[in-house]
Amino acid sequence: MPSTAVKAPAILPPVQDFMTTRQVAARLGITRQGVHHLIRVGKLEPLEVGGTDLRPAALLFRRADVERLAAERAATDE
C-alpha cells in the first residue's frame, strides 16, 4: 500500500508545533491504531521524518491539525 505521508522538508518549524503518534492518540482519546485509521481515511496527514531502508520513518503530526480534529470531534459529541 503506498504511503499517504508527506516527506518532511529539510527545515521544520519548532518541535513543539508537532506531536507523535502516541501524543495524538492520548489527545484524541483513541489508540495508536485509531490514529493510523484517521490517516487512512484522510483526517490526519503525517510528516515522515528520518527513516532508512532498515528503519521506518517516524510519523509526526502538526499540533494545529490535531487540535482542529479534537475540536471537530468535541463538537460532534455535544
N, C-alpha and C positions, 0 to 999 in steps of 0.2 A: 504494500500500500504506500503511495507516495506521501511524503511528509507535507503537512499543512503549515509547518512552522516557517517563520521568516528568519533568514540568516541575519544575525546582529551586525550592525555597522561597526566599523573599526573603532569609532569613538562613541561611547554610550553616555547617556545622561547619568547623573549620580545614582549610586546603587540604591539609595532609599526610594527611588522612583520605581523600583521593581520588586516583585515578590516571587518566591519559589513556589513550586507546585504544592509543597506541604503548607506554606503560609496561605496560599489561595484556598486550599481545602478547609483550613481552620477558619478563615474569614467568612467563607460561604456556608460553613457547617455541613460540608459534604466530605466524601472520601477522595483520595488521590485519583481513584478510578473515575469518580464523578467529574473531576477536573478534566481528565482525558476525554470523557464523553462530551463535555462542553466544547473542547477543541474540535472534536469530530463533527459536531453539529453547527460549528461556526460561531458560537457565542463568545469564545475566547481565542485570541491569536497569540501564541507564544513566540518568543525570540529564542533561537538556538544559539547558545554560547559555548564556544570551545568544541570539544569532541575530536576524536581521531578515528582511524579505522578500527581500533581496538576498544574504544570507549565512546559511548554515545554522548552527544552534546547535552548540556544542561538546558532545561527549559526555564525561562524567566518570563514573567508577565508584567505588563505595565500596571502599576498600582491604580492609576486613574481608570483603566478598563475594568479592573476588579471591583473598584468602588462603585462604578456605574452599574455593573451587573448586580452587585449586592443591593443597590437602591431599587433596581427593577424588580428583583426577587422580593424585597420587602413590600413594595407597592402591590404586588400581586397577592401577597399573603394577607393584606388588610381586608 
